[in-house]
Amino acid sequence: MLFARFPILVRGGGDLATGVIHCLHQAGFPVGVVELAHPLTVRRRVALSSAVYDGTATVEGLRAQKVNDVEGWQVTVEEGGVPVVVCDTIPDWIPIPEVVIDARLAKRNIDTCIDDADFVIALGPGFHAGTDCDVVVETNRGSRLGRIIHEGPAQANTGTPGVVSGYGAERVLRAPKSGMIKWQAQIGDPVARGAIIGTVAGMDIHAPFDGIIRGLLHPDCRAESGLKIGDVDPRLDAPCDEISDKALSIGGAVVVAVLGWMKSRAQL
């Protein structure tokens, strides 16, 4: 691996985080992931966080493996994969990372500190570059998507998804009440407007328009009222197994940020 001496730890393994992980791995960095016990990832077919539930996950040829100890971590990296550890903090037994990336997209700083590693990156709003982390990468669609911010915050959370074929907020499926989910459809299935996709605590979830199901929360998760549990795309040819352009833009920016840091460090 080209940059074997620069291990990177990514906190979060959702679809955007997976774009970052994929770009870093393609560039030659060893990458590991720390994820929660019940990830709230919706676009699971393009998220390495699925390894938490299934033991392994593969996205565009990159394999993630759930591990429980340092031996499993090292073996997975040596085999060219991405180790995934379930923990709500950074475990003290993993190999010390040179770079830590907060890719949890929580829209707030949960516990990330600029001293977590030699170089700390955070994605999206809720962080102040220079205080919470070394750089922030913009995640909001538009002319600033993928911008590397060295001082200050990213753009504020808009609270609304981007518009696709005229549909915006209605693309998102939300839990009408708290409870367990039972799906009657799968990611990648075409659906007609009004079709029942599944239930939450016995309440039906209907397709908001004709389209394709691009994401569904894992049924092992308990949904709280109002939680995002699914994503319908009006484009019937929408790719459900490909990392999105947004995720790749952010991933490319992260690679540039890391290489820039390595260059500046070499000049010291």
C-alpha positions as CSV (number, residue, x, y, z in Angstrom):
1,M,0.0,0.0,0.0
2,L,1.5,3.3,-1.1
3,F,0.9,5.2,2.1
4,A,1.1,2.3,4.6
5,R,2.7,4.6,7.2
6,F,-0.3,6.9,7.3
7,P,-3.2,4.9,8.8
8,I,-6.5,6.7,8.7
9,L,-9.5,6.2,11.0
10,V,-13.0,7.2,9.8
11,R,-15.7,7.6,12.4
12,G,-18.9,6.5,10.6
13,G,-19.5,4.2,7.7
14,G,-22.6,5.6,6.0
15,D,-22.9,6.3,2.3
16,L,-21.0,9.6,2.3
17,A,-18.4,8.2,4.7
18,T,-18.0,5.3,2.3
19,G,-17.3,7.6,-0.6
20,V,-14.5,9.1,1.5
21,I,-13.2,5.7,2.5
22,H,-13.2,4.4,-1.1
23,C,-11.3,7.5,-2.3
24,L,-8.7,7.2,0.4
25,H,-8.2,3.4,-0.2
26,Q,-7.9,4.0,-3.9
27,A,-5.2,6.6,-3.2
28,G,-3.2,4.1,-1.2
29,F,-4.1,4.8,2.4
30,P,-4.9,2.0,5.0
31,V,-8.4,2.9,6.4
32,G,-10.3,1.6,9.4
33,V,-13.8,2.5,10.6
34,V,-15.5,2.9,14.0
35,E,-19.2,2.7,13.8
36,L,-22.2,2.5,16.2
37,A,-23.9,-0.8,17.2
38,H,-27.0,0.2,15.3
39,P,-26.1,2.5,12.4
40,L,-28.9,4.6,11.0
41,T,-27.7,4.3,7.5
42,V,-30.5,4.4,4.9
43,R,-28.5,3.9,1.6
44,R,-27.2,0.6,2.9
45,R,-26.1,-0.9,-0.4
46,V,-23.4,1.8,-0.8
47,A,-22.4,1.9,2.9
48,L,-19.7,-0.1,4.6
49,S,-21.6,0.3,7.9
50,S,-23.6,-2.7,6.7
51,A,-20.8,-4.8,7.9
52,V,-22.0,-4.1,11.5
53,Y,-25.2,-6.1,10.8
54,D,-23.9,-8.6,8.2
55,G,-20.3,-9.2,9.3
56,T,-19.0,-8.1,5.9
57,A,-20.0,-5.5,3.3
58,T,-18.6,-4.8,-0.2
59,V,-19.1,-1.5,-2.1
60,E,-17.7,-1.1,-5.6
61,G,-15.2,-3.8,-4.9
62,L,-14.0,-2.6,-1.5
63,R,-14.6,-5.1,1.2
64,A,-15.3,-4.2,4.9
65,Q,-15.0,-6.7,7.7
66,K,-16.4,-6.4,11.2
67,V,-13.6,-7.1,13.7
68,N,-13.3,-7.3,17.4
69,D,-9.6,-7.1,18.1
70,V,-6.3,-5.7,16.9
71,E,-5.4,-9.0,15.2
72,G,-8.5,-8.9,13.1
73,W,-7.9,-5.3,12.3
74,Q,-4.4,-5.9,11.1
75,V,-5.3,-9.0,9.1
76,T,-8.1,-7.1,7.3
77,V,-5.8,-4.2,6.4
78,E,-3.1,-6.6,5.2
79,E,-5.6,-8.3,3.0
80,G,-6.6,-5.0,1.4
81,G,-9.9,-4.6,3.3
82,V,-11.4,-2.1,5.7
83,P,-11.8,-3.2,9.3
84,V,-15.0,-2.0,11.0
85,V,-15.2,-1.8,14.8
86,V,-18.3,-1.3,16.8
87,C,-17.7,1.4,19.4
88,D,-19.2,4.8,20.3
89,T,-15.7,6.1,21.0
90,I,-12.2,5.6,19.5
91,P,-11.0,2.3,21.0
92,D,-7.6,2.5,22.7
93,W,-6.5,-0.8,21.2
94,I,-6.6,0.1,17.5
95,P,-3.3,1.1,15.8
96,I,-2.8,4.8,16.4
97,P,-4.0,6.7,13.4
98,E,-2.2,9.6,11.7
99,V,-5.5,11.1,10.6
100,V,-9.0,11.0,12.1
101,I,-12.0,11.9,10.1
102,D,-15.4,12.6,11.6
103,A,-17.8,11.4,8.9
104,R,-20.8,10.8,11.1
105,L,-22.7,13.8,9.6
106,A,-24.4,14.4,13.0
107,K,-24.7,18.2,12.1
108,R,-23.0,18.9,15.4
109,N,-19.7,18.1,17.2
110,I,-20.4,15.1,19.4
111,D,-16.9,14.5,20.8
112,T,-14.3,15.2,18.1
113,C,-11.2,17.0,19.3
114,I,-8.4,18.6,17.3
115,D,-6.0,16.6,19.4
116,D,-7.5,13.2,18.3
117,A,-4.7,12.8,15.8
118,D,-1.9,14.7,14.0
119,F,-4.5,15.7,11.5
120,V,-8.3,15.9,12.1
121,I,-10.9,16.4,9.4
122,A,-14.6,16.8,9.9
123,L,-17.4,16.7,7.3
124,G,-20.2,19.2,7.2
125,P,-21.8,21.6,9.6
126,G,-21.3,21.6,13.4
127,F,-17.5,22.0,13.4
128,H,-15.2,25.0,13.4
129,A,-11.9,24.4,11.5
130,G,-9.0,25.5,13.6
131,T,-10.8,24.8,16.9
132,D,-12.6,21.5,16.7
133,C,-10.5,20.1,13.9
134,D,-7.8,21.1,11.4
135,V,-10.1,21.3,8.4
136,V,-13.8,21.0,7.6
137,V,-15.0,19.7,4.2
138,E,-18.2,21.3,2.8
139,T,-21.0,18.7,2.3
140,N,-23.8,21.0,1.1
141,R,-24.7,20.6,-2.6
142,G,-23.9,23.6,-4.7
143,S,-20.8,25.6,-5.8
144,R,-19.0,25.0,-2.5
145,L,-19.5,21.2,-2.3
146,G,-16.1,19.6,-1.5
147,R,-14.4,22.9,-0.4
148,I,-11.6,22.5,2.1
149,I,-12.1,25.0,4.9
150,H,-9.1,25.8,7.1
151,E,-10.7,28.3,9.3
152,G,-14.4,28.5,10.3
153,P,-17.4,26.3,9.7
154,A,-19.2,24.7,6.8
155,Q,-22.5,26.1,5.6
156,A,-25.3,25.7,8.1
157,N,-27.6,22.6,7.8
158,T,-30.5,23.4,5.5
159,G,-32.7,20.6,6.9
160,T,-34.0,19.8,3.4
161,P,-32.6,17.3,0.8
162,G,-31.6,18.4,-2.7
163,V,-34.3,18.5,-5.4
164,V,-34.2,15.6,-7.8
165,S,-36.6,15.7,-10.8
166,G,-38.8,18.2,-9.0
167,Y,-39.0,16.3,-5.7
168,G,-37.2,17.5,-2.5
169,A,-38.3,16.8,1.0
170,E,-41.0,14.3,-0.2
171,R,-38.2,12.0,-1.3
172,V,-37.5,11.2,2.4
173,L,-39.5,8.6,4.2
174,R,-39.9,9.3,7.9
175,A,-41.2,7.2,10.8
176,P,-44.8,8.3,11.6
177,K,-44.4,7.0,15.1
178,S,-41.8,5.2,17.3
179,G,-41.4,1.5,16.9
180,M,-39.9,-1.4,14.9
181,I,-39.8,-1.4,11.1
182,K,-41.1,-4.2,8.9
183,W,-40.3,-3.7,5.2
184,Q,-42.4,-5.2,2.4
185,A,-40.0,-3.9,-0.3
186,Q,-36.3,-3.8,-0.8
187,I,-33.7,-1.3,-1.9
188,G,-33.7,-1.2,-5.7
189,D,-37.4,-2.1,-6.1
190,P,-39.6,0.1,-8.3
191,V,-42.7,1.5,-6.5
192,A,-45.9,3.2,-7.6
193,R,-47.3,6.2,-5.8
194,G,-49.3,5.1,-2.8
195,A,-47.8,1.6,-2.6
196,I,-47.2,0.3,0.8
197,I,-43.4,0.0,1.3
198,G,-43.6,-1.2,4.9
199,T,-44.8,-0.4,8.4
200,V,-43.5,1.2,11.6
201,A,-45.3,0.0,14.7
202,G,-48.1,-1.2,12.5
203,M,-48.6,2.1,10.6
204,D,-48.2,1.9,6.8
205,I,-45.4,3.7,5.0
206,H,-46.5,4.7,1.5
207,A,-44.5,5.6,-1.6
208,P,-44.8,9.3,-2.1
209,F,-44.6,9.1,-5.9
210,D,-43.5,6.7,-8.7
211,G,-39.9,5.9,-8.4
212,I,-37.3,3.5,-7.1
213,I,-36.4,2.7,-3.5
214,R,-32.8,3.9,-3.0
215,G,-32.5,3.4,0.7
216,L,-34.2,1.7,3.7
217,L,-33.2,1.7,7.3
218,H,-32.1,-1.7,8.6
219,P,-35.2,-3.5,10.1
220,D,-33.2,-4.3,13.3
221,C,-33.2,-0.6,14.1
222,R,-35.9,0.9,16.3
223,A,-37.2,4.0,14.6
224,E,-38.1,7.1,16.6
225,S,-40.9,9.3,15.4
226,G,-39.7,11.6,12.7
227,L,-36.5,9.6,12.0
228,K,-35.4,9.3,8.3
229,I,-36.1,5.7,7.5
230,G,-36.1,5.6,3.7
231,D,-35.3,7.3,0.4
232,V,-37.3,7.2,-2.8
233,D,-35.8,8.4,-6.1
234,P,-38.1,9.5,-8.9
235,R,-35.5,8.4,-11.5
236,L,-36.2,4.8,-12.3
237,D,-32.7,4.3,-13.5
238,A,-31.1,5.7,-10.3
239,P,-28.1,3.6,-9.4
240,C,-28.5,1.9,-6.0
241,D,-25.1,0.2,-5.9
242,E,-22.9,3.1,-6.9
243,I,-21.2,5.6,-4.7
244,S,-22.9,9.0,-5.4
245,D,-21.3,11.9,-7.1
246,K,-21.7,13.9,-3.9
247,A,-19.9,11.2,-1.8
248,L,-17.0,11.0,-4.4
249,S,-16.7,14.8,-4.4
250,I,-16.3,14.9,-0.7
251,G,-14.0,11.9,-0.8
252,G,-11.8,13.6,-3.4
253,A,-11.6,16.7,-1.2
254,V,-10.5,14.6,1.8
255,V,-7.7,13.0,-0.2
256,V,-6.5,16.4,-1.3
257,A,-6.6,17.7,2.3
258,V,-4.7,14.7,3.6
259,L,-2.0,15.0,0.8
260,G,-1.7,18.7,1.5
261,W,-1.1,18.1,5.2
262,M,1.5,15.4,4.3
263,K,3.2,17.9,2.0
264,S,3.3,20.6,4.7
265,R,4.6,18.2,7.3
266,A,7.4,17.1,5.0
267,Q,8.5,20.7,4.6
268,L,8.9,21.2,8.3
